[in-house]
């Protein structure tokens, strides 16, 4: 497994998905892990999960200072996408060493763009796609108010589409999290197998505790240095929350997520709490009355919404915020897109305990039926089994190392 994100601590939806897929594949297979730096807590990972891995290697591919500026300039001048910062001789050398030590049956990469590296010809390459990257940038461009930002994101989106298309075509399988993403990948890479492997929830950790709710408490969770989350929350603070407070004066909003922008940090007040990064988001999920997902850009599916549903919190989301999930308006949550409709939906939930209970119960049932990691792990392992003949070896005695 080659991960472009940390695997520990599991502080974002992308990291949690990568970690849980690793834990599922390690139930039946011997797995060597290569993490491409960016804040990976190797010590914590080894203590928590190292015994499940054959080896763990970390290569830091981050760029700082003048190197970062130089790479950005090269991307602009050459037209190559930003993903090129993942491509280094050090990482290729690490891959070569791992493959020489134990030739893999499958190379699982956490983004199709990592297929730019060289792998053994005998290995099947399976790429997990959290979203369609170029489409995500196009949506960001569409929602940007600045003309310069619109042009910047649109230009990079079309450059990235070319690279993303070639990357998917180099893979044996691309795993999509939703039917929408699956259709887009099929159009990009018609000869590549596109498998649906949805997002999941650790149902043993995210458990409903309804008696701990604080009245009139709203919650948003997400990485706040991710542009769609930042833009969505600024829109909520400016256009939606004031309308809610007109009807429910004691409504309180908590924003949980690392690296909030100055605009979001400065919104902190007696009625708005901005926590920054937290070790355990469940503390805030347990106390909340309503979960809000005011997103107008982004891709894939939202783990944060699934986790809220698993903890029995009724939600209000934009159409895009719940896109790709098998959930329906007035059955599992309320869906609203305009500021007025979104505010009305939140107020309706805050003032109607019966509706909150009905929606949360039906959402909880849906998550348990479709999104437990054990169920998704079975899909993943069946996919692996279909790629390798004869069946791959069972897990061998474990050794753990961190480089």
C-alpha positions as CSV (number, residue, x, y, z in Angstrom):
1,X,0.0,0.0,0.0
2,X,1.3,3.4,-1.0
3,X,-0.5,6.3,0.8
4,X,-0.2,9.9,-0.3
5,X,-1.6,10.9,3.2
6,X,-0.7,10.1,6.7
7,X,-2.3,7.0,8.1
8,X,-2.1,8.3,11.7
9,X,-3.5,10.2,13.4
10,X,-6.8,9.7,11.6
11,X,-7.7,13.4,11.7
12,X,-9.6,13.7,8.3
13,X,-12.0,11.6,6.3
14,X,-9.3,10.8,3.7
15,X,-6.9,9.5,6.3
16,X,-9.6,7.5,8.1
17,X,-10.6,5.8,4.8
18,X,-7.0,5.0,4.0
19,X,-6.4,3.6,7.5
20,X,-9.5,1.5,7.6
21,X,-8.9,0.0,4.1
22,X,-5.4,-0.9,5.3
23,X,-6.8,-2.6,8.4
24,X,-9.3,-4.5,6.3
25,X,-6.7,-5.7,3.7
26,X,-4.4,-6.7,6.6
27,X,-7.1,-9.1,7.9
28,X,-6.2,-11.6,5.1
29,X,-3.0,-10.4,3.5
30,X,0.6,-9.5,4.4
31,X,0.9,-5.8,3.7
32,X,3.9,-3.5,3.4
33,X,3.1,0.2,3.7
34,X,4.8,3.2,2.2
35,X,3.6,6.6,3.4
36,X,4.5,9.7,1.5
37,X,5.3,11.9,4.5
38,X,3.1,14.9,5.2
39,X,2.8,14.7,8.9
40,X,2.6,10.9,9.5
41,X,3.0,10.0,13.1
42,X,5.1,6.9,12.6
43,X,5.5,6.2,16.4
44,X,1.8,6.4,17.0
45,X,1.0,4.3,14.0
46,X,3.5,1.6,15.0
47,X,2.0,1.5,18.5
48,X,-1.6,1.3,17.3
49,X,-1.3,-0.7,14.1
50,X,2.3,-1.7,13.4
51,X,1.6,-5.3,14.3
52,X,-0.8,-5.6,11.4
53,X,1.8,-4.6,8.8
54,X,4.8,-6.4,7.4
55,X,6.8,-3.2,7.1
56,X,6.1,0.5,7.4
57,X,8.3,3.0,5.5
58,X,7.9,6.8,5.5
59,X,9.3,9.1,2.8
60,X,8.7,12.9,3.3
61,X,7.9,14.5,0.0
62,X,7.0,17.9,1.3
63,X,8.6,21.1,0.0
64,X,9.2,24.2,2.0
65,X,10.5,27.7,1.4
66,X,12.1,28.4,-2.0
67,X,11.7,24.8,-3.1
68,X,8.0,25.1,-2.8
69,X,7.9,28.4,-4.7
70,X,10.1,27.0,-7.4
71,X,7.9,23.9,-7.9
72,X,4.8,26.1,-8.1
73,X,6.5,28.2,-10.8
74,X,7.4,25.1,-12.7
75,X,3.9,23.8,-12.6
76,X,2.6,27.1,-14.0
77,X,5.2,27.3,-16.7
78,X,5.2,23.7,-17.9
79,X,1.5,22.9,-17.5
80,X,2.2,19.9,-15.3
81,X,-0.2,19.4,-12.4
82,X,0.6,20.0,-8.7
83,X,0.7,16.2,-8.1
84,X,4.3,16.1,-9.5
85,X,5.6,16.9,-6.0
86,X,4.8,13.3,-5.1
87,X,7.3,12.1,-7.7
88,X,10.8,11.8,-6.3
89,X,13.8,9.5,-6.8
90,X,13.7,8.7,-3.1
91,X,10.2,7.3,-3.3
92,X,11.0,5.3,-6.4
93,X,14.0,3.8,-4.7
94,X,11.8,3.0,-1.6
95,X,9.3,1.2,-3.9
96,X,12.1,-0.7,-5.6
97,X,13.5,-1.9,-2.3
98,X,10.1,-3.0,-1.0
99,X,9.3,-4.9,-4.2
100,X,12.7,-6.6,-4.3
101,X,12.3,-7.6,-0.7
102,X,8.8,-9.1,-1.2
103,X,7.4,-9.0,-4.7
104,X,3.8,-7.9,-4.3
105,X,0.7,-9.4,-5.9
106,X,-1.1,-6.1,-5.6
107,X,0.0,-2.5,-5.3
108,X,-2.7,-0.5,-3.7
109,X,-2.3,3.2,-4.2
110,X,-4.5,5.8,-2.4
111,X,-4.7,8.1,-5.5
112,X,-4.6,7.1,-9.2
113,X,-2.0,9.8,-9.7
114,X,0.6,7.8,-7.8
115,X,0.6,5.4,-10.8
116,X,3.3,7.7,-12.2
117,X,5.8,5.5,-10.3
118,X,7.3,2.3,-11.7
119,X,5.9,-1.0,-10.3
120,X,6.7,-4.6,-11.0
121,X,5.0,-5.8,-14.2
122,X,3.6,-8.8,-12.4
123,X,1.7,-6.8,-9.8
124,X,-1.8,-5.6,-10.3
125,X,-2.2,-1.9,-9.5
126,X,-5.4,-0.9,-7.6
127,X,-6.0,2.8,-7.2
128,X,-8.4,4.2,-4.6
129,X,-10.0,7.5,-5.8
130,X,-11.5,9.6,-3.0
131,X,-13.0,11.8,-5.7
132,X,-12.4,12.9,-9.3
133,X,-9.7,15.4,-8.7
134,X,-10.1,17.6,-11.9
135,X,-13.9,17.7,-11.3
136,X,-13.3,18.9,-7.7
137,X,-11.2,21.8,-9.0
138,X,-13.8,22.7,-11.6
139,X,-16.4,22.9,-8.8
140,X,-14.1,25.1,-6.7
141,X,-13.6,27.4,-9.7
142,X,-17.4,27.6,-10.3
143,X,-18.0,28.6,-6.7
144,X,-15.1,31.1,-6.4
145,X,-16.1,34.8,-6.4
146,X,-12.8,36.1,-7.6
147,X,-12.2,36.1,-11.3
148,X,-8.6,35.4,-10.8
149,X,-9.3,32.3,-8.7
150,X,-11.9,31.1,-11.2
151,X,-9.4,31.3,-14.0
152,X,-6.6,29.7,-11.9
153,X,-8.6,26.7,-10.7
154,X,-10.2,26.2,-14.1
155,X,-6.8,26.2,-15.8
156,X,-5.3,23.7,-13.4
157,X,-8.4,21.5,-13.5
158,X,-8.0,21.0,-17.3
159,X,-4.3,20.3,-16.9
160,X,-5.0,17.9,-14.2
161,X,-7.7,16.1,-16.2
162,X,-5.1,15.0,-18.7
163,X,-2.8,13.6,-16.0
164,X,-5.7,12.0,-14.1
165,X,-6.9,10.3,-17.3
166,X,-3.5,8.9,-18.1
167,X,-3.1,7.8,-14.5
168,X,-6.4,5.9,-14.4
169,X,-5.5,4.2,-17.7
170,X,-2.2,2.9,-16.2
171,X,-4.1,1.2,-13.4
172,X,-5.7,-2.3,-13.5
173,X,-8.6,-1.1,-11.2
174,X,-9.8,2.3,-10.0
175,X,-12.0,2.2,-6.9
176,X,-14.7,4.9,-6.8
177,X,-16.7,6.0,-3.8
178,X,-19.9,6.8,-5.6
179,X,-21.8,6.0,-8.8
180,X,-21.3,9.5,-10.1
181,X,-17.5,9.2,-9.7
182,X,-17.6,5.7,-11.2
183,X,-19.3,7.0,-14.4
184,X,-16.8,9.8,-14.8
185,X,-13.9,7.4,-14.4
186,X,-15.4,5.0,-16.9
187,X,-15.5,7.9,-19.5
188,X,-11.9,8.7,-18.7
189,X,-10.5,5.1,-18.8
190,X,-12.9,2.8,-20.6
191,X,-10.5,-0.1,-20.6
192,X,-9.8,0.1,-16.8
193,X,-12.0,-1.8,-14.4
194,X,-13.9,0.7,-12.2
195,X,-15.1,-0.7,-8.9
196,X,-17.5,0.8,-6.4
197,X,-16.1,0.8,-2.9
198,X,-18.0,3.3,-0.8
199,X,-16.9,5.2,2.2
200,X,-17.5,3.7,5.7
201,X,-17.8,4.2,9.4
202,X,-16.3,2.4,12.4
203,X,-19.6,1.4,13.9
204,X,-17.9,0.3,17.1
205,X,-16.5,3.8,17.7
206,X,-19.3,6.0,16.3
207,X,-22.2,5.1,18.5
208,X,-25.4,7.0,19.1
209,X,-25.7,8.7,22.6
210,X,-29.0,10.7,22.3
211,X,-29.2,11.7,26.0
212,X,-26.1,13.9,25.8
213,X,-27.4,16.4,23.3
214,X,-27.3,20.1,24.1
215,X,-30.3,22.0,22.9
216,X,-30.0,24.2,19.8
217,X,-26.4,23.2,19.1
218,X,-25.2,23.0,15.5
219,X,-22.0,21.3,14.4
220,X,-19.8,21.3,11.3
221,X,-16.8,19.0,11.0
222,X,-14.1,19.1,8.3
223,X,-10.5,20.0,7.4
224,X,-10.7,23.8,7.4
225,X,-7.7,24.2,5.1
226,X,-9.7,22.4,2.4
227,X,-11.1,25.2,0.2
228,X,-14.7,23.8,-0.2
229,X,-15.0,23.4,3.6
230,X,-13.7,26.9,4.2
231,X,-15.9,28.5,1.6
232,X,-19.0,26.5,2.7
233,X,-18.5,27.6,6.3
234,X,-17.9,31.2,5.5
235,X,-21.2,31.2,3.5
236,X,-23.0,29.5,6.4
237,X,-21.7,32.1,8.8
238,X,-22.6,35.1,6.6
239,X,-25.8,34.0,4.9
240,X,-27.4,31.2,6.9
241,X,-26.6,31.3,10.6
242,X,-28.0,34.9,11.1
243,X,-31.3,33.6,9.7
244,X,-31.3,30.7,12.1
245,X,-30.6,33.0,15.0
246,X,-33.5,35.2,14.1
247,X,-35.8,32.3,14.8
248,X,-33.7,30.5,17.5
249,X,-31.8,33.3,19.3
250,X,-29.9,30.9,21.5
251,X,-28.7,28.7,18.6
252,X,-25.0,27.8,19.0
253,X,-22.6,26.7,16.3
254,X,-19.4,24.6,16.8
255,X,-16.8,24.4,13.9
256,X,-14.4,21.5,14.3
257,X,-11.4,21.1,12.0
258,X,-7.7,21.9,11.8
259,X,-6.2,25.0,10.3
260,X,-9.3,27.3,10.0
261,X,-8.8,30.4,7.9
262,X,-8.5,33.9,9.6
263,X,-12.1,34.6,8.4
264,X,-13.4,31.6,10.2
265,X,-11.3,32.1,13.3
266,X,-12.4,35.7,13.5
267,X,-16.1,34.6,13.5
268,X,-15.6,33.1,17.0
269,X,-18.1,34.6,19.4
270,X,-20.4,33.6,22.3
271,X,-22.6,31.8,19.8
272,X,-19.8,30.4,17.5
273,X,-17.0,28.1,18.8
274,X,-14.0,27.4,16.5
275,X,-12.0,24.5,18.0
276,X,-9.3,23.9,15.4
277,X,-7.9,20.4,15.3
278,X,-9.3,18.0,18.0
279,X,-8.1,14.6,19.0
280,X,-11.6,13.0,19.1
281,X,-14.4,14.5,17.1
282,X,-16.9,12.2,18.9
283,X,-16.9,14.5,21.9
284,X,-18.6,17.2,19.8
285,X,-20.8,14.8,17.9
286,X,-22.3,13.5,21.1
287,X,-23.4,16.9,22.3
288,X,-24.9,18.3,19.0
289,X,-28.5,18.6,18.1
290,X,-28.1,19.1,14.3
291,X,-25.2,18.4,12.0
292,X,-24.8,20.9,9.1
293,X,-23.1,20.3,5.7
294,X,-23.3,23.6,3.8
295,X,-21.0,22.5,0.9
296,X,-21.2,23.9,-2.7
297,X,-18.0,22.4,-4.0
298,X,-16.0,19.2,-3.5
299,X,-16.1,15.6,-4.7
300,X,-16.5,12.0,-3.5
301,X,-18.7,11.4,-0.5
302,X,-18.5,12.9,3.0
303,X,-17.3,10.6,5.8
304,X,-18.3,13.4,8.2
305,X,-21.9,13.0,7.3
306,X,-21.8,9.2,7.6
307,X,-20.2,9.5,11.1
308,X,-22.8,12.0,12.2
309,X,-25.6,9.6,11.0
310,X,-23.9,6.7,12.8
311,X,-24.1,8.8,16.0
312,X,-27.8,9.5,15.6
313,X,-27.5,13.2,14.7
314,X,-30.1,14.6,12.3
315,X,-28.5,16.5,9.5
316,X,-29.2,19.3,7.1
317,X,-27.1,19.2,3.9
318,X,-26.9,20.8,0.5
319,X,-27.5,18.6,-2.5
320,X,-23.8,18.4,-3.1
321,X,-23.0,17.8,0.6
322,X,-24.8,14.4,0.5
323,X,-24.1,13.6,-3.1
324,X,-23.2,10.0,-3.9
325,X,-24.8,8.6,-0.7
326,X,-27.9,6.5,-0.7
327,X,-29.8,9.0,1.4
328,X,-33.0,10.9,0.7
329,X,-34.6,14.2,1.7
330,X,-37.2,13.9,4.5
331,X,-36.2,10.2,5.0
332,X,-32.6,10.3,6.3
333,X,-31.9,14.0,6.5
334,X,-33.2,17.4,5.2
335,X,-31.7,18.7,1.9
336,X,-31.7,22.4,1.1
337,X,-29.5,24.6,-1.1
338,X,-30.6,28.3,-0.8
339,X,-29.7,30.2,2.4
340,X,-33.4,30.6,3.3
341,X,-34.2,27.0,2.7
342,X,-31.2,25.7,4.6
343,X,-32.0,28.0,7.6
344,X,-35.6,26.9,7.5
345,X,-34.6,23.3,7.6
346,X,-32.3,23.8,10.5
347,X,-34.9,25.7,12.5
348,X,-37.5,23.0,11.7
349,X,-35.2,20.3,13.1
350,X,-34.4,22.3,16.2
351,X,-38.0,22.9,17.0
352,X,-39.4,19.4,16.1
353,X,-38.0,16.6,18.4
354,X,-40.2,14.1,16.7
355,X,-38.8,14.9,13.3
356,X,-35.2,14.8,14.7
357,X,-35.9,11.3,16.2
358,X,-37.4,9.9,13.0
359,X,-34.7,11.1,10.7
360,X,-31.8,10.1,13.0
361,X,-33.3,6.6,13.4
362,X,-33.7,6.0,9.7
363,X,-30.2,7.5,8.9
364,X,-28.7,5.2,11.6
365,X,-30.3,2.2,10.1
366,X,-29.0,3.1,6.6
367,X,-25.4,3.5,7.9
368,X,-25.5,0.1,9.6
369,X,-26.9,-1.5,6.5
370,X,-24.5,-0.2,4.0
371,X,-21.4,1.6,5.5
372,X,-19.8,-0.5,8.2
373,X,-16.1,-1.1,7.4
374,X,-16.5,-4.8,7.8
375,X,-19.0,-4.8,5.0
376,X,-16.8,-2.6,2.8
377,X,-13.7,-4.6,3.7
378,X,-15.5,-7.7,2.3
379,X,-16.0,-5.8,-1.0
380,X,-12.3,-4.9,-1.1
381,X,-11.1,-8.4,-0.3
382,X,-13.4,-9.9,-3.0
383,X,-12.0,-7.4,-5.5
384,X,-8.4,-8.5,-4.6
385,X,-9.3,-12.2,-4.9
386,X,-10.7,-11.6,-8.4
387,X,-7.4,-10.0,-9.5
388,X,-4.9,-12.7,-8.3
389,X,-4.8,-16.3,-9.4
390,X,-4.0,-18.6,-7.7
391,X,-5.4,-17.0,-4.5
392,X,-2.9,-14.8,-2.7
393,X,-1.1,-16.1,0.3
394,X,-2.6,-15.7,3.8
395,X,-1.0,-13.4,6.2
396,X,2.6,-14.3,7.2
397,X,4.3,-13.8,10.6
398,X,4.5,-10.1,11.3
399,X,7.5,-7.8,11.6
400,X,7.2,-4.1,11.9
401,X,9.8,-1.4,11.0
402,X,9.7,2.3,10.5
403,X,12.1,4.2,8.3
